[in-house]
Structures are given as structure tokens and as C-alpha cells.
């Protein structure tokens, strides 16, 4: 049997801001991509959101749902 990975639903901006706040990040006037990059850095991950060019090995990433559509 082949497993099919389903990308998670894109997070809303209030959800992203709540995640940032939980990590001690002040969202201020950061744009969506900037805020997600700050979250990725705080989580000790590469700030790669929107930079994958459609190639990403991280199937369980919470940003995967809209990363491929984003422009960094």
C-alpha cells in the first residue's frame, strides 16, 4: 500500500500571530512571510517558507499547505 501525504490547510494570520506570540515573537507589522520566517528561526528551523521552488522534503511541515504559493 502506498501512503499519500496530505498537505495541511494553510494557517490563518491570527493563527500565525498566536504561534508567534507563544514563541515570544512580537508580530508587530511583520508581513506574513517575515513572521513565518521568524517563527521558523525561533523553532531552530531553516527560514525556508516560500523559497522551496516546489521542492521540499518536509512532508509534515505546518507551512507546507501554502508554502509553494508564497513568494519570499
C-alpha positions in Angstrom: 0.0 0.0 0.0 1.3 3.5 -0.9 0.9 6.3 1.7 -0.3 9.6 0.4 0.8 12.7 2.2 -1.9 15.4 2.5 -0.6 18.9 3.0 -2.2 20.7 6.0 -4.6 23.5 5.5 -2.9 26.9 5.3 -2.8 28.8 8.6 -4.7 32.0 9.0 -2.9 35.2 10.1 -4.5 35.1 13.6 -3.2 31.5 14.0 0.3 32.6 12.8 0.3 35.5 15.2 -0.8 33.2 18.1 2.0 30.8 17.3 4.5 33.7 17.1 3.3 35.1 20.5 3.6 31.6 22.1 7.3 31.7 21.0 7.8 35.2 22.4 7.8 36.9 18.9 6.2 40.3 18.6 4.3 40.2 15.3 4.1 44.0 15.1 3.7 44.9 11.5 5.6 42.0 10.1 4.3 40.6 6.8 3.1 37.0 6.7 6.3 35.7 5.2 8.5 37.6 7.5 6.6 36.4 10.5 6.7 32.8 9.4 10.5 33.1 8.9 10.8 34.5 12.4 8.8 31.5 13.7 11.0 29.1 11.8 14.2 30.6 13.2 12.7 30.6 16.8 12.0 26.9 16.3 15.6 26.3 15.1 14.5 25.6 11.6 15.7 27.0 8.3 13.6 30.0 7.3 12.6 28.4 4.0 9.0 29.4 3.7 8.2 30.5 0.2 11.7 29.6 -1.0 11.3 26.0 -2.0 10.6 26.4 -5.7 8.2 23.4 -5.4 10.8 21.1 -3.9 10.6 20.3 -0.2 11.4 17.1 1.7 9.5 18.2 4.8 6.1 16.5 4.4 4.9 17.2 7.9 5.7 21.0 7.9 2.8 23.1 9.2 3.5 25.7 6.5 3.5 23.3 3.5 -0.1 24.0 2.7 0.7 27.4 1.2 4.5 27.5 1.1 4.7 26.6 -2.6 2.4 29.5 -3.5 4.2 32.1 -1.4 6.9 34.4 -2.7 9.7 35.1 -0.2 
